């Protein structure tokens, strides 16, 4: 019974780790709610009134979520600096309370400085946020000069509670976060293998769902890999260790993705169409509607289960020979003589399992240290030797130096000007709606500019905030009527909503806005200012603030969505060319380079592009044609990125893998691809560019005329050629939606 209970707990732990990588959302929510609860407890013991309790709750929330630095020492310094900044902001707000015009002008200046401070990194962003939010807090609780002394104490208690939660009760260390992220990667990798098992067994009615689940699992695994990438430098002992973990994470991700494609290929009459695999709703390959019935399928199913077990149970956790035998069997598939008798496509899947098992072994060694080698088979010993040779070959590359923008070209300066103008409009309009609560419009204007870079992004964010606010007002009305003036019941619900706000913030901005508004409705009730008219005014002020933000973004130093997405698209194409050229150069016998860094830069460029096109792909956008085009282009680029990552992963193996040899013919095969990527990028950057995309014979055919006397390509070179062929097709496929001319094939 206890074993069953432990198994259930382990599954639940894996499920939570996979759904919230690194438990970052859970920790942030607990830390913030704990800081608020501790502040309320201390203030209640000191006999503070309800107004001070409300102010303390808001101050504790601000002091906790404003700090975004990763190192504990830097967090402590920023939190210590935040307290005097908060007190100065509180003093100025209370002093200028009766001076309407002067107070409004200062508020606009404060907003400009707070946004401009983002150029100084996480600390500048945090201090600016604290200054703005505490000024807002003073307006919310009606601070005056006479009430300043007790408010100073309230803010001090809030900051002290935040520090206690952050550094003692719910500590956050870079190494701890990285460890949880690695556990999440392990859980998501296991989930992806489970989805691939379902894909293997799916019948005619389930195949579409199985393909969609496998595609979603691949995306979640990639998301976690990117999160780990952002935490490696602070969470590891040295740069070499960070690069080792980075390489092992990338290997595991790529081999898992390749295994899924091999499974899909095995289910099709012809090779799976990886050109359209990343398209939303991509169809299942022909012949893939029925489960596989080959004699080797039972073995394949067993080995996928074994691979999943290897993923979830590190080698260091296994005792006895059972787990070692399982590992040896899977790694044995890397040798041709160990492959079971089956069709070529099924044998490819077994090879993929062998490569995935090797990646899992490398990941475990990198994360858990050296393992027991007493039960190693020759195949396992060879895999260890290859991994050890790769570890020795790791070399820290130099970070590229990016051009630093100046003046109004700097995003922080442009955003500061835009927010200042929008806030000025919001103050004027808000005063017409309410001389007491005009600051809600300013708060909304401020928030819609956070983490946005184009007019379209601001429009979408404003719409989502308005929708969440309207729904939150309805919830606030119902809850306020139920709670009445039961102070601690209301505070309990506020804590629940704050936790939900932090937990859902990365998932849905609308949900976050809903919980914020519902919590504020309860705080209004506690301040005895609750009424239907107040909550309706909240909606009106929110709509006004969003409108002012959109107007400022559209007419003051605007960054139009089309221009923004074009810039991001050009960057992604440039990164794609960098990865492809470097990988092929190394596979052709060139000097080794740090390919994984280039691959991750491509991944980041794609992530930025996906975020940038959200206004175009949003369901409410009226431009359906542009929405479909944006989705198609991003999907094709994801396909290109998959093949480029696979080329990079293969090239990384070249110096140490005995079955891979440099093939100088590949460099010639890559020329047309690189030329076409540059052509598409040039056309996107300049619609008048006189360029054309070139099409011609297959990549393999390009090599035949001059190399007819050489032996047929080896299996690894064939794999590289397949990736190049699909990359070539995908790049040409980008020409049509981007309106790039395509020249006729040369004869």
Phi, psi and omega in degrees: 000317180295326178296317178296318179297320178296322178296318179296317179297320180296318179295318178296319179297318178295322180296316179294317181298324181283325182281332179232081186306127180074002184053033184293317180292319179298314181296318180296318179295314180295320181296317181290314179297320178298318179297318179295313182298318180295319177298314180298321181296314181295314181295324178295319178295330179277357177079026180291151178279177186297321181300319179288327176297317179297314179298320179295321179298315180293318180297319179296320179296316181296314182298335182272311186279345181288331184280118183239001182291155186268329182273138183298321180299315179293324176299317181296318180296315181296319179295321178295320177289332182294329182297308177296325177299317179297319181293320178296317180297318179297318180296313181295320179296316180291322180294321183270008184304318184270350180262090192299304185294312180299318179298319180294318179297317179296321180300319178295318178297318178299318179298316179300312182294322181296318180286320179298330181297346179296337181293344180265018174088199185297323181291316177298320178297316182295313182294322176296319179294318178298314180301314182293312186292325178290325174299316176299319179302318181296323177291324183293319183265002178068048183292141173230172181300323182293332183266006185295314184306308178295329179292325174302316179297320179299314180295320179297317178298318181297315180292322177296319178295320178297318179296319180297318179293319185289320189256349183234305189276318176232071186292152178229113177240146179304319180295321179294318179296317180298321178297317179293324177295322177296321176297322178294321178298317178299316181294318181289327175296318177295320177297322179294319177297321176298319178296325178290327173297317177298323178296322179295322187265353189297138175269186184302326184277344187248355189294320180297317178295321180296318178296316180297319179295319178295320178295318179294321178297322177296318179296318179294322177297317179296320178301315180293321178300320179293322178295319177297319179304321181286348184248358188295315188298318182276336188263000180241162187292323182207174185293324179297317177297319179299317181290328177295312179297320178302315182294318182292322176297315180296318178300313182296319180296313184291318180293326178293319178294319179295322179299319177298319179293323178294322176296317179295322177297318181296335180272001184246155178291330178234175182299139182301142183276085180290351176293325183249005186300325184275356179289138177301130179074020180302140184284157176285139181304153179303137180084000183262019184272350184238145180298151179288141182236015180297152180299332182276358185292324178299317178297319180297317179297317178298319183287328174294320175298319179295320178297318178299320178296319178298321181296315186281334182245105178303153179303325182292341181271351183269136175240148182088180186269348186300309181293324179295320178295320178299313179299317181297321181296316181293318179292336178296337180290354175283349176256131186302325184290345181265357181287137178290160177288121182193179177293158179304322181295319179292321177298325176299323179295318177297320175299318178298322177296320178298316179293323178294320178297322177297317179296321179294319177300314178297322179295318181294320178295319181294323185271324188249357180090182182301148182247168176292126183252010187293330183258017183292139169275169177303322179296318179293318179299320179294321178297320179296319180298319178297317180296318179298319180295321178295320180300318180294328185282352183295133181222135181283121178274172180269142179285137178292143179267118182268153178293132179267122180283151181231165175059217182289351175286339180289128184303323181293321179294314179299316180295322179298317178295315181297315181294321179297316178294313179299320180293324177299316177297320181294323179295313181297310180294321180296325178297325177293324179284318181199125178283349181260327187234035179294339186292344177296323179296319180295318180299317179296317179301318178298312188293323184291345178271348183289128177059034174237154184225359180214165180299319180297319179297321179293321179298314181295318181293320177298318179297315181295321180293320180297316180297314179297324180293316180300314179295323179292327177296317178299314178296320179298321178299313182294314183292320180297323177293325180284320185281324183065233181246031175281098191304307188284334172295317179296317179295323177299318177293324177299316178299319179298317181291324178296317177299314180298324179299314181289324183289329183263351185306314180288344185268319185207118178290329178295314178298318179301315179297324178300311183292323177299312183294319178298319178295318180295326176300321178290323178295322174301319180299317180295327180275005179060031177244014182286133171195163178298321182294325179294317181289326175295320177299324177301318178294316181297316180294323178296314179299319179296315180297318178297318180296319179295320177297318180294318179298314180297319180292328184279332188241348180246110181046054188291147169243097184293147183302318181299316180294319180297313181293326177297318179297317180293324179294317178298318178299316179297319179294320177298317179294323178298316178296320179300312182296313184297313182296316181294320181294314181292324178299318180290321178291340179268359178110008179285179181292139178298140176231170180276091187284327184294326175299317179295321179296320180289327175296322175297315179301317180294320178298321177293320177298318177297321180294317179301319178292322183292330182270002180306319177300330180278332183260001181296141183302333184271358181296135180282347184267080185297322181296314179295325179297313179296321179296316181298315179298318182294316181296314180297320180296317178295322177294324176296322175298314177301317181296321178300311182292324178293319177297320179295320176298318180295319180296320178294318180296326178298331181282342190305314185293338189237350185267117186293339183268003180244126178235149178296142180232103185296344180293337186292329182300320180292324181294337185272348188300312183296323180298311181296320178297319181290322176299315177297324179295314179297317180297319180296321180290322178294320181290328182218107183297341181265002181298132182271080183225160178219145174277134182263134173241159183187202182292170181298160181301316181297322181294331179298333186272342190293315189305314185271348187242019186296335181278351182273164179293158177300151182302148174283175184297321180293317179296322176301318179297316178299317179297322178296318177297317179296320180297314179294323177296318177301313181295320181293320179295316176297323178297335177291339186296317186296306181294334181266005176058043175264126180300145178242122181281160179289146179298143180280143180259000000 
